Amino acid sequence: MYLNKVKFNLIKQGGKTLSMSMSKLLITLGLILLMTTPFAVAHADSDYSGSGTAVVSDAGAMSDRVTYSMSGVTRLEAGMAYEGWLVNSGSDDKVSTGVMTVLPDGSISHSWTSPDGGNILEMYDMVAVTVEPVPDDDPAPSGVFAFTDMVDGGAMEEIRGLVVGDASTLYMLKSQIYAAMAKVGEAQAADDADGLMAATEEAASLADEIAALASAASASAASAMDASGKQSVDTYGGKVMSSSGNVAAWAMAAKEDAAAVMAEDNLDTAKTLLNIVNGKLTAAAYGVEATGMGGASDAYMQAQRMATFQLPPPTSAAVTPATGDSYVPAAMQLMLLVALLMLMGGGAMLYRERRHGAKA
């Protein structure tokens, strides 16, 4: 009897000890779980708003300028500023496009031109806007990204083929049109019929090359549209195709007019008819503003705009911490919660066993 009483008291005391230890452990785990919650919220919050575009264009050289146009941008606290960046997503090469000023109405209008005339579309495929301290002794981005956008690799390859370098399709297209116009001028300046006919024939042969290049430009724009789901690629790619189609049509019309010139026996009349040829080639080069029909120059600018970087309102993932991972706090909470449930379940089972043992 005495031994059973002692056994009961020991089990009872053990149960109390276990209960107290378990309570302490549960409280500790609960505090740890609570402490991780603010970090998860801090990673998910974003106080930045605004939208706009970054558009590449020509300044002193081909595609050497980028212009940011934004509205509704959150004004930062004192000592902080937005800074633009051009980034090569493959090599991670980057260049700062400067600190940007937010005007009182929440707009940003900022341009940057490559100091060495470097082709932006050739070197970069991504734009980022970061939040930086002022003054900022670190030449690298802070890691806090308010806005980012990039052009898909397949689409960028086609765009580069259209506008990057002297061998690009649209650069060559414009060059051939100018060459044909020069030949028309040479024909009009000729002193005899032979000189006029020879120059006109060269202009007519260039018309075939112009039409072929225009068709190639249209095909490249279509390929870029197929390779990308970006709205800017689709919108401006369609305009490239439209303007290229105009160029091809005007080139073929100029060739037909050139044939009429070469069939004319009178030198003065032939020179007058050359004005019609020149008019078609001028339309091919610059378009017709009155009708809104674009030419080669318009196709070139629209091809650059295919690479328009959209800077939309950022999501919660837009603010990227410099170190760590935003999923770590959530994972810690989940693991702690699972451990807590397991501990509670195991404790309950142990307590029930103790009670059964005590009754026995």
PAROLO-545050 format. One line per field, with one value per residue (C-alpha): x, y, z. Coordinates in nm, 2 decimals. Layout:
<nodes>
east [X, ...]
north [Y, ...]
up [Z, ...]
</nodes>
This chain:
<nodes>
east [0.00, 0.27, 0.47, 0.17, 0.12, 0.48, 0.45, 0.14, 0.31, 0.61, 0.39, 0.19, 0.50, 0.65, 0.33, 0.34, 0.71, 0.63, 0.34, 0.55, 0.83, 0.59, 0.42, 0.75, 0.85, 0.52, 0.55, 0.91, 0.80, 0.51, 0.73, 0.97, 0.68, 0.56, 0.90, 0.93, 0.60, 0.71, 1.00, 0.76, 0.53, 0.83, 0.94, 0.59, 0.52, 0.59, 0.53, 0.61, 0.36, 0.36, 0.38, 0.55, 0.80, 1.16, 1.21, 1.53, 1.60, 1.87, 2.06, 2.41, 2.43, 2.21, 1.99, 2.22, 1.95, 1.69, 1.40, 1.20, 0.84, 0.65, 0.35, 0.19, 0.53, 0.57, 0.78, 1.06, 1.16, 1.45, 1.79, 1.65, 1.62, 1.53, 1.81, 1.78, 1.98, 2.04, 2.11, 2.23, 2.04, 2.29, 2.62, 2.48, 2.67, 2.49, 2.52, 2.36, 2.14, 2.14, 1.94, 1.59, 1.39, 1.02, 0.83, 0.56, 0.29, 0.45, 0.59, 0.94, 1.09, 1.45, 1.68, 2.03, 2.26, 2.55, 2.86, 3.05, 2.76, 2.71, 2.41, 2.17, 1.97, 2.28, 2.42, 2.12, 1.78, 1.66, 1.57, 1.56, 1.47, 1.62, 1.59, 1.92, 2.05, 2.17, 2.46, 2.55, 2.91, 2.83, 2.84, 2.63, 2.25, 2.12, 1.92, 1.58, 1.41, 1.10, 1.04, 1.19, 1.12, 1.30, 1.25, 1.23, 1.54, 1.39, 1.21, 1.53, 1.73, 1.49, 1.48, 1.86, 1.85, 1.63, 1.80, 2.14, 2.44, 2.51, 2.42, 2.07, 1.78, 1.62, 1.95, 2.02, 1.67, 1.71, 2.06, 1.93, 1.64, 1.89, 2.11, 1.82, 1.72, 2.08, 2.07, 1.76, 1.93, 2.22, 1.99, 1.82, 2.16, 2.27, 2.37, 2.26, 2.01, 2.26, 2.37, 2.01, 1.91, 2.21, 2.14, 1.77, 1.83, 2.04, 1.77, 1.52, 1.75, 1.78, 1.40, 1.41, 1.66, 1.45, 1.14, 1.33, 1.47, 1.12, 0.98, 1.26, 1.19, 0.82, 0.92, 1.15, 0.88, 0.64, 0.90, 0.95, 0.58, 0.56, 0.85, 0.71, 0.39, 0.48, 0.23, 0.49, 0.64, 0.29, 0.18, 0.49, 0.58, 0.25, 0.35, 0.68, 0.50, 0.26, 0.54, 0.75, 0.46, 0.42, 0.79, 0.77, 0.47, 0.63, 0.95, 0.77, 0.57, 0.90, 1.04, 0.74, 0.77, 1.14, 1.05, 0.83, 1.12, 1.35, 1.09, 1.08, 1.28, 1.27, 1.54, 1.35, 1.03, 1.23, 1.37, 1.03, 0.90, 1.19, 1.02, 0.75, 1.01, 1.18, 0.84, 0.78, 1.12, 1.08, 0.76, 0.94, 1.20, 0.99, 0.63, 0.33, 0.23, -0.10, -0.22, -0.04, 0.14, 0.49, 0.81, 1.15, 1.23, 0.91, 0.97, 1.31, 1.16, 0.88, 1.13, 1.31, 0.98, 0.92, 1.18, 0.99, 1.04, 0.71, 0.75, 0.42, 0.31, 0.54, 0.40, 0.49, 0.78, 0.92, 1.11, 1.39, 1.60, 1.97, 2.03, 1.82, 1.51, 1.15, 1.04, 1.27, 1.05, 0.74, 0.92, 1.04, 0.69, 0.55, 0.82, 0.77, 0.40, 0.44, 0.68, 0.44, 0.15, 0.37, 0.48, 0.13, 0.01, 0.30, 0.25, -0.12, -0.04, 0.22, -0.01, -0.28, -0.04, 0.07, -0.28, -0.36, -0.04, -0.15, -0.49, -0.32]
north [0.00, 0.24, 0.16, 0.22, 0.56, 0.65, 0.54, 0.76, 1.07, 1.02, 0.99, 1.30, 1.51, 1.39, 1.49, 1.84, 1.87, 1.76, 2.00, 2.29, 2.21, 2.18, 2.51, 2.69, 2.53, 2.63, 2.99, 3.00, 2.87, 3.10, 3.40, 3.29, 3.25, 3.60, 3.75, 3.62, 3.78, 4.14, 4.04, 3.86, 4.17, 4.40, 4.20, 4.20, 4.57, 4.82, 5.20, 5.28, 5.37, 5.52, 5.42, 5.52, 5.42, 5.43, 5.49, 5.46, 5.70, 5.87, 6.17, 6.21, 5.84, 5.54, 5.45, 5.64, 5.81, 5.68, 5.90, 5.82, 5.96, 5.87, 5.99, 5.93, 5.85, 5.83, 6.11, 5.98, 6.10, 6.33, 6.17, 5.92, 5.94, 5.74, 5.63, 5.48, 5.19, 5.01, 4.64, 4.35, 4.06, 3.81, 3.96, 4.17, 4.47, 4.79, 5.17, 5.44, 5.68, 5.92, 6.03, 6.14, 6.42, 6.37, 6.69, 6.82, 6.67, 6.32, 6.31, 6.23, 6.35, 6.24, 6.17, 6.02, 6.01, 5.77, 5.98, 5.77, 5.73, 5.36, 5.19, 5.12, 4.86, 4.67, 4.66, 4.64, 4.47, 4.58, 4.90, 4.94, 5.22, 5.18, 5.38, 5.52, 5.72, 6.08, 6.12, 5.78, 5.66, 5.32, 5.32, 5.00, 4.97, 4.96, 4.64, 4.82, 4.81, 5.02, 4.96, 4.71, 4.58, 4.39, 4.29, 3.92, 3.77, 3.66, 3.99, 4.19, 3.99, 4.08, 4.45, 4.46, 4.32, 4.60, 4.90, 4.82, 4.90, 5.00, 4.65, 4.66, 4.62, 4.96, 5.14, 4.98, 5.05, 5.42, 5.42, 5.26, 5.50, 5.80, 5.64, 5.60, 5.97, 6.07, 5.88, 6.07, 6.39, 6.28, 6.20, 6.54, 6.70, 6.50, 6.70, 6.43, 6.15, 5.87, 6.01, 6.06, 5.70, 5.54, 5.72, 5.65, 5.28, 5.26, 5.43, 5.17, 4.88, 5.02, 5.02, 4.64, 4.63, 4.88, 4.67, 4.36, 4.53, 4.66, 4.31, 4.18, 4.45, 4.35, 3.99, 4.07, 4.28, 3.99, 3.75, 3.98, 3.99, 3.61, 3.59, 3.83, 3.90, 4.26, 4.52, 4.76, 4.49, 4.41, 4.78, 4.92, 4.60, 4.64, 5.00, 4.88, 4.63, 4.90, 5.15, 4.89, 4.79, 5.15, 5.17, 4.86, 4.99, 5.34, 5.17, 4.97, 5.27, 5.46, 5.18, 5.20, 5.58, 5.53, 5.30, 5.58, 5.82, 5.58, 5.55, 5.93, 6.07, 6.43, 6.51, 6.80, 6.60, 6.31, 6.54, 6.66, 6.30, 6.23, 6.46, 6.20, 5.93, 6.15, 6.22, 5.84, 5.79, 6.08, 5.93, 5.60, 5.78, 6.01, 5.90, 6.13, 6.33, 6.44, 6.08, 5.95, 5.69, 5.62, 5.56, 5.42, 5.68, 5.61, 5.24, 5.29, 5.50, 5.25, 4.96, 5.14, 5.18, 4.81, 4.80, 5.04, 4.95, 4.96, 5.08, 4.97, 5.01, 4.78, 4.47, 4.35, 4.16, 4.48, 4.58, 4.33, 4.32, 4.35, 4.03, 3.73, 3.59, 3.70, 3.34, 3.26, 3.42, 3.24, 2.91, 2.96, 3.03, 2.72, 2.50, 2.64, 2.59, 2.23, 2.17, 2.33, 2.11, 1.80, 1.89, 1.96, 1.63, 1.43, 1.60, 1.52, 1.15, 1.14, 1.30, 1.05, 0.76, 0.91, 0.93, 0.57, 0.47, 0.67, 0.50, 0.16]
up [0.00, 0.10, -0.22, -0.44, -0.27, -0.33, -0.69, -0.74, -0.59, -0.81, -1.12, -1.01, -0.95, -1.28, -1.45, -1.29, -1.39, -1.74, -1.76, -1.63, -1.88, -2.16, -2.07, -2.07, -2.40, -2.56, -2.44, -2.58, -2.91, -2.92, -2.86, -3.13, -3.37, -3.29, -3.33, -3.69, -3.80, -3.83, -4.07, -4.30, -4.31, -4.37, -4.67, -4.82, -4.78, -5.06, -5.03, -5.40, -5.66, -6.01, -6.37, -6.70, -6.96, -7.05, -7.43, -7.63, -7.92, -8.12, -7.98, -8.12, -8.23, -8.29, -7.99, -7.75, -7.54, -7.29, -7.17, -6.86, -6.84, -6.53, -6.33, -5.99, -5.84, -5.47, -5.33, -5.11, -4.77, -4.72, -4.79, -5.04, -5.42, -5.73, -5.96, -6.31, -6.44, -6.77, -6.72, -6.93, -6.79, -6.93, -6.82, -6.53, -6.68, -6.57, -6.59, -6.39, -6.59, -6.30, -6.00, -6.10, -5.96, -5.87, -5.94, -5.70, -5.92, -5.88, -6.24, -6.36, -6.69, -6.71, -7.01, -7.02, -7.32, -7.34, -7.31, -7.56, -7.80, -7.71, -7.85, -7.56, -7.74, -7.83, -7.48, -7.25, -7.23, -6.89, -6.71, -6.33, -6.09, -5.75, -5.42, -5.31, -5.02, -5.08, -5.07, -5.20, -5.19, -5.34, -5.72, -5.73, -5.70, -5.35, -5.40, -5.34, -5.67, -5.71, -6.08, -6.34, -6.69, -6.96, -7.32, -7.39, -7.54, -7.87, -7.93, -7.84, -8.09, -8.37, -8.26, -8.27, -8.62, -8.72, -8.57, -8.42, -8.64, -9.00, -9.11, -8.95, -9.18, -9.13, -9.14, -9.47, -9.59, -9.53, -9.69, -10.01, -10.04, -10.00, -10.26, -10.50, -10.44, -10.51, -10.84, -10.94, -10.87, -11.08, -11.36, -11.34, -11.36, -11.67, -11.98, -12.22, -12.25, -12.20, -11.86, -11.76, -11.86, -11.69, -11.35, -11.38, -11.44, -11.13, -10.93, -11.06, -10.96, -10.61, -10.59, -10.60, -10.31, -10.11, -10.15, -10.04, -9.73, -9.64, -9.67, -9.45, -9.19, -9.18, -9.13, -8.84, -8.67, -8.70, -8.55, -8.26, -8.20, -8.20, -7.96, -7.70, -7.51, -7.44, -7.54, -7.67, -7.90, -8.04, -8.07, -8.23, -8.42, -8.61, -8.70, -8.83, -9.05, -9.17, -9.25, -9.42, -9.64, -9.74, -9.83, -10.05, -10.23, -10.29, -10.41, -10.67, -10.78, -10.82, -11.03, -11.27, -11.29, -11.37, -11.66, -11.80, -11.77, -11.96, -12.24, -12.29, -12.59, -12.49, -12.23, -12.06, -12.04, -11.89, -11.63, -11.54, -11.50, -11.27, -11.01, -10.98, -10.92, -10.66, -10.49, -10.44, -10.30, -10.06, -9.94, -9.89, -9.68, -9.47, -9.51, -9.59, -9.29, -9.45, -9.47, -9.17, -9.37, -9.23, -9.43, -9.35, -9.08, -8.90, -8.92, -8.76, -8.47, -8.42, -8.41, -8.13, -7.95, -7.97, -7.69, -7.47, -7.11, -6.92, -6.56, -6.39, -6.03, -5.83, -5.66, -5.31, -5.47, -5.63, -5.31, -5.30, -4.98, -5.01, -4.82, -4.72, -4.88, -4.82, -4.80, -4.51, -4.23, -4.36, -4.37, -4.02, -3.90, -4.07, -3.93, -3.58, -3.61, -3.72, -3.43, -3.19, -3.30, -3.28, -2.93, -2.81, -2.96, -2.81, -2.47, -2.47, -2.54, -2.27, -2.02, -2.10, -2.05, -1.72, -1.60, -1.70, -1.51, -1.21, -1.20, -1.23]
</nodes>
